[in-house]
Amino acid sequence: MPQTLDPVATLTGHASAVLSVAIAPGGRHLASASRDRTVRLWSLPDGAYLATLDGHRGPVQALAYSPDGSWLASGSVDTTVRLWTVGEQIAPGQKSMIELAEQQGAVESLAWTPDSGRLACAWNMWNIGHVTLWDTGGRANPANRATLRAPHGQMVFDIAWSPDGGTLAAALAAGHIRLWATDGAEIAAIRAHGEAVRAVAWSPDGSRFASAASDGVIKIWDPMAGYDAPAARLKGHESAIHTIAYSMNGGRIASADNDGVLRVWDASSGGLLASGIDHGGAIRSLAWSPDGLWLATASADGGVRLWNM
């Protein structure tokens, strides 16, 4: 029987729905982004409030810590991405060091390469998905290296770099996934689901990646086997899945949907290990702690839930 999960803490303070959560690589800090236009920082595991990052002029929909832990990127409906300095010392009133403003539509998702040298920013304009690749190696003056464009009608909802930094996966409307190389060359175009693909996530060893869609189905893909059919299908959600993530050791997959249902799966067998319900509403984002002991979820009621795994 799958374990029943209940949140062990709720972090409150946002004035509207939480749209994204991220946990710092060291596991000591959590960031949450909200429709209220702010990013809030919390300590872990106690959940104490640390600071509010202000500056965006619209709802903040995306967060991503750089793998080296020195930067937090936030992306907003206001079309900008901000880079914040977030080392071990976090001070109230912190200001963003850099604003990346060449996106022309609402920013949906952010993803750093493993070496923290490049940041991918997914955004949409006129129902066409775009991904801007920023070279952040110099940091003082990030350069727009390239902008990738999906076909007409294929909005982009999520992006994720492979662990080796060589492939960018994008979750698109109309059930598609696109894979791009670091130079922008297309690797594959996959007709993956019957409805919009909402989330993608790579396994830590890079051997597989998962896709989750509005049809409530999770599919596992093996690049070595090709993309004619998924390696596995995980079924159980009854509404659109908005977020999916592998645990850091690759043994588990967490997913959450529009009904506020959180599920945890065995990554090898596809069996359901645990499930829980966030009664605050839809879960738009989730994040594993590096040690795999915690999950954080973003709730529609403005709270951040912590789940003991």
N, C-alpha and C positions, 0 to 999 in steps of 0.2 A: 504494500500500500504506500502511495506517495505521502510524504510528510506534509502536514499542514503548517503553513507559515503565517506568523503574525508579526507586524512591525514592533520593534522594541523601543523605538523613539520616533517622534515627529519634530522636525526642526521648523519653527514658524517665524515669520517676520516679513515675508513677501506679501504684497498687497494684491496679488493676482496669481494666476496659474503659473506653476513652475514648468518651464519648457525644456530645460536641459540640466543635467548634473554631470560632474566630472570629479574624479578623485586624483589627487596629486600622486606622482610616481612613488614618493616616499610613504604614502598612506597616511600622512599626518593632517592633511587639509582636504576639504571638500568645497567645491564651488557649485553654486546653483544660479541659474539664469531664469528670468521671469518676464511675463507679459508686462510687468510694472516698470520695465526699462532698466532694471538694475541687475547687478551680479552681487551675490552675497557669499562671503567666505566663512567657513566653519572649521573648527578643529575636530579631529577624530582621535579616539572613539567617543569622546564625551559629548560631541555635538555643540560645543560652546560657540556662540557667535563671535566672529573676529572683526569683520569690516564689511562695508558696502562700497562697491565700485560703481560710480555714477559716470555718465557721459553719453551713453547712447540715447538717441532721440526716438527710438521705437522699441517694441518688444525685442528681447534678446532670446534668440532661438537656438544658439549653438555655442558650445564650450569645448575647449580641448587644451589640456596641459601639454607643453612640450615634453618629450621623453626625458630630457635632461633636468626637468623640474624647475627651470628658471623662468619660464614664461607661461602665462595663461592667455589664450586667444578667445575672444568673444565675438560672435557674429549676430547682427541685428537686422530687423526689417528695415532699418534706416539705410541699408545697403553697405554699411561699413563694418570692418573688422578692426578690433582694438587688441593690441598686445600689452599686457600688464606684467610688471615685474612682480613675481610672487615667489621669493625665496623662502627660507625658513622664518624670516622676520616679516610679518605682515602688519602694516600700520593702517589705522583708520584714515580715511580721506585720501588713500592712494590714488594716483592719477595714471592713466595709460601713458606709456612711453611713446608708442607708435600707433598711428591710425592708417589703415589700409583702405583707401576709398575708391578704388577703380571698379568695384562691382557696380552693376547697374540695376540690380534687383535685390530682393530680400535674401539674406544669407540663410541657408537652410542647414548646412553642416560644415564642419571643419575637421581636418585631419593632418597631423604632422607626420613627416617621414621619421623613421626610427633614429636617425642621426640629428634630428631637430633642425636640419638645414633647409627644409622646404615645408611650406604650409599650403595645403589645398583648401580652397574655399568654394563651396557649391552654392549656386544662386540661380534664380529663375527670372526670365523676362519674356513676356509675350508667349507663355506656355512652352518656352524652349529652355532646356537646362544648360547651364554653363558651369565650368570649373576653372577658376583662376589659380594658377600655380605661382606662388610667391617664393622667391629665393631669399631665405632669412638668414643665410650664413653670416652675412656682415652685420645683421641686426640693426645697425644705425640707419640704414637706408635700404630696406627690402626692395628687391626688383621684381616686377611682374615678368616672370619668365615665359609664360604662355597662357592662353585661355582656350580651353577645350569646349567644344560645342556639341551637344546631342542633337539628333534629328528633330525636326519640327513636331511638336505635340508630346515630346518626351521630357517632361519636367524632372528635375533631379531632387531627391528627397534625402539621400544619405550618401556618404563616401567613406572609404576606408583604404589605407595603404596596407599592402602585404608586409609581413615582418622584415623582409629583406629590402623593402623600399623600392622594389622594381615594378610593382603593379598597383594601379589605383582602381578599385572597384567602385562603381556608382550604381545606386538603386534608382530606377527611373519609373516614370508612369508607363501605362499600357503594358505592364508586366515584364519590362526589359531590365537587363543588367548590361552595363558596358564595362570593359576592362581596357585601361590605357597604360602604356609604358611611360616611364619618366620623361621621355622626350615628346610625349603627346601622341605617339603613334597608337592606333587602335589595335588591341590584341584580339579581342573577341566581342561580339554582340550576341547576347543570349536571350532567347525568348523563354523566360524563366517561370512566370506565373500567369494565371488567368486575370489577375487584377494588378493594380499598381504595386511595385516593389517599394516598401517603405524603409527597409533597413538592411545593411550588409555588415558582416563582421568576419575577420580572418581568424583562424586558429593560430595560437602562438607559434607553432612550428611552421606555419605557412603552407601546410599540405592540403588544407581545405578552407573553404569559406562558406558561410551561411547566408541565406537570404530570407527575409520575412516580408509578407505582403498583406494587402487589404483582404485577401481571401482567407486569412487566418492560418495559413500554412507556412511552415518553415522548411526550406530545402537546403541540403548540404551538397556542396559541389566539390569534386575532385579534379583539379586542373590537369593532372596527369592522365585521367581517364577521358577527358573531353567533356563537352557540354551538351551532348545529345539528350542526356537524362541525368537527373541528380543521383548522387550516391545514396541518399536517404531522404525520407519525408517525415517530419514531425508534425502530428496533428493533435489538436486538443483545444486550441483557442477558438472562440466563437465569434470574434469580431476582429477588426483590423489590427494587426500587430504594428506598433510604432517603433519598437526598439529591441535590439538583440545584442548580446555580448558573450564571448567566451570568457571563462575564468582564466586567470593568469597561468595556471598549470595546464590548461586545455582540456581538463576533465569534465567540465560542466558548461552548459549553455543556458543563459538566462534570457527570457523573453517576456514582454508585457504588452497589453493591448488596450483598446479603446474602452473596454468595460472595467478597467482597473485590475485585471487579473495578471498576476505574476506567476510564471512557471519556470522551473529549473529542470533541465534535462541532462541525462547522461550523454556526453558527447560521443562516446563509442557505440553504445547500444541504441541510443535514441529513446530510451525509456524515460518516463516521467519520474523524477525524484521527489519534487516538492511543488506545492502551489499555494498561493495566498491571494487575498483580495484587498486592494486599497479602496476603502469605502469613500475616499475623497474624490474618486472619479478616475478618468483616463490617465494612464501612465505614458508620458511622452518620451522618457529617457531613463536609462539606468546605468549604473557603473559598479564594477567589482572593486573591492579593495585589493591591493597587490597580494596580500596573504590569503585571499579567498574566503575570509571569515565574515565579511560584510557585503551587503548589497545596499546601494542607495538608489531610490527611485524618485522621480519628479512627478508630483501630483497636481491634478487640475484644481484642487482646492487651495493651492498656494503653499502646501507643505512639502517638505522633503522627508521621506520615510527611510529609516534605517532598519534593515532586516538582518538578523543574526543567522549566518549560514553554517 
